[in-house]
Amino acid sequence: MNGLMIILIVLMLSQSLLSIVQVKYYQSFIKRITTEQAGTEYEFYTEVVKGKVLRTIVAVVVDTDGKVIQCYICKGLTIFARFKEEQSYRGVQLVSYSTLKQEKKAPQIDRALSQIYTRKLEAVT
């Protein structure tokens, strides 16, 4: 019984430490992207989309017309997942994702872009 308690405490401590590492990485990534875009007319959005098992974090830099300048995706099960730039979304208009929010079978990245478009519209109105 004592061994089980020790294992449980070690697991809880390691989860806490790894969570801190994950938050520090996320903060440094966001800081790096926002300082690169400082002084420009670009806007930066992030969105989290939950799947059955995995979560996908999408970070997007868009211009004033809603065209994607940079798209970063973090998809993974563990804290070791890192943001990777997704070149295939570069130059795409966010308005093309306006109707995908309700579709559950749409890819997670597309659903995230749809939610970002909706949030961008709410900020304008």
Solvent accessible surface area in square Angstrom, and as a share of the most:
residue,aa,sasa,rsa
1,M,181,0.81
2,N,120,0.61
3,G,41,0.40
4,L,116,0.58
5,M,99,0.44
6,I,111,0.56
7,I,103,0.52
8,L,88,0.44
9,I,91,0.46
10,V,86,0.50
11,L,106,0.53
12,M,116,0.52
13,L,109,0.54
14,S,45,0.29
15,Q,125,0.55
16,S,60,0.39
17,L,115,0.57
18,L,73,0.36
19,S,47,0.31
20,I,98,0.50
21,V,72,0.41
22,Q,77,0.34
23,V,80,0.46
24,K,125,0.53
25,Y,54,0.21
26,Y,73,0.28
27,Q,99,0.44
28,S,65,0.42
29,F,6,0.03
30,I,39,0.20
31,K,139,0.59
32,R,121,0.44
33,I,0,0.00
34,T,56,0.32
35,T,85,0.50
36,E,91,0.41
37,Q,27,0.12
38,A,74,0.57
39,G,90,0.86
40,T,66,0.38
41,E,136,0.61
42,Y,85,0.32
43,E,62,0.28
44,F,49,0.20
45,Y,31,0.12
46,T,36,0.21
47,E,36,0.16
48,V,70,0.40
49,V,6,0.03
50,K,130,0.55
51,G,31,0.30
52,K,210,0.89
53,V,114,0.65
54,L,61,0.30
55,R,137,0.50
56,T,0,0.00
57,I,34,0.17
58,V,0,0.00
59,A,0,0.00
60,V,0,0.00
61,V,0,0.00
62,V,0,0.00
63,D,24,0.13
64,T,82,0.48
65,D,112,0.58
66,G,5,0.05
67,K,75,0.32
68,V,0,0.00
69,I,42,0.21
70,Q,33,0.15
71,C,0,0.00
72,Y,17,0.07
73,I,16,0.08
74,C,15,0.09
75,K,103,0.44
76,G,28,0.27
77,L,131,0.65
78,T,81,0.47
79,I,28,0.14
80,F,135,0.56
81,A,22,0.17
82,R,93,0.34
83,F,21,0.09
84,K,144,0.61
85,E,61,0.27
86,E,61,0.27
87,Q,110,0.49
88,S,81,0.52
89,Y,31,0.12
90,R,119,0.44
91,G,39,0.38
92,V,42,0.24
93,Q,72,0.32
94,L,1,0.00
95,V,85,0.49
96,S,73,0.47
97,Y,25,0.10
98,S,48,0.31
99,T,109,0.63
100,L,35,0.18
101,K,87,0.37
102,Q,147,0.65
103,E,89,0.40
104,K,166,0.71
105,K,199,0.84
106,A,11,0.08
107,P,83,0.52
108,Q,33,0.15
109,I,24,0.12
110,D,23,0.12
111,R,34,0.12
112,A,0,0.00
113,L,0,0.00
114,S,0,0.00
115,Q,47,0.21
116,I,0,0.00
117,Y,34,0.13
118,T,41,0.24
119,R,91,0.33
120,K,24,0.10
121,L,83,0.41
122,E,115,0.52
123,A,81,0.63
124,V,115,0.66
125,T,142,0.82
